[in-house]
């Protein structure tokens, strides 16, 4: 009898222990599965550079904002009345303009013998004032044609001129609460500030919370600049542009794989905007919508 009781007790202990272990393992598996499901995919606000007339289409296509140009929206060729119409349209549509590109026309030089800082500062202040009125966050300071160093002109003097100008812009940006994003461009467009590192030199020299860095993945690809540079200079980056390398087409036209660069943005925990910035389309609506879809897919995979 004693042996039988011992056997049954031992048998029950083994069964119960097995059930407990199985329960723990099953619970762990469920927990792991839940974690995998619950872990959010990496996503950031997406936008497209376009005329504001495309606002409804871009909203319906999954964009969080639109990117406009300074000359197209803030300081139009038709003057102040047209700007007021643009502002009214913005209030009516209620679709945000996050940023503006092309701060300066090529005729306004930031450096060289024809540098015209007074006119540039007047234009910049008006653009910043109106960007604030529009509730926008950034004005992109690319304007490659404005910053081409002329043949034979001393590069160090040119750099000092550009830094001097940007330093004068900084208090205006601080006054209106709009950040100026310095944009490196590829050497096919300008011969000055062609990498994130060179952009950071300007940002570091100015030392303003409202002068930061733009990361344009298209220009990085053209310059064979690795995605690791995004990680290296990530603390300066406030805004991003993207397009395919060969013909500056939207993602999905040629099939470029941007995941290394998007992964670098994830690594620095970048939460700013990412704008598709192209200047020619075969079919804007088809290609822009596809571009947004491709970016969302690639972002989900990094």
GIDA-V998142 format. One record per helix or strand. SS is the DSSP state (H for helix, E for strand). FROM is the first residue (numbers start at 1). LEN is the number of residues. Records with the same first field share a line. If there is no record, write none. Layout:
SS=FROM-LEN  FROM-LEN
//
This chain:
H=2-37  52-9  70-5  80-14  117-17  144-4  155-22  196-11  217-6  228-5  234-3  259-9  284-17
E=46-4  65-5  97-5  109-1  115-1  138-4  179-5  211-6  237-6  273-4
//
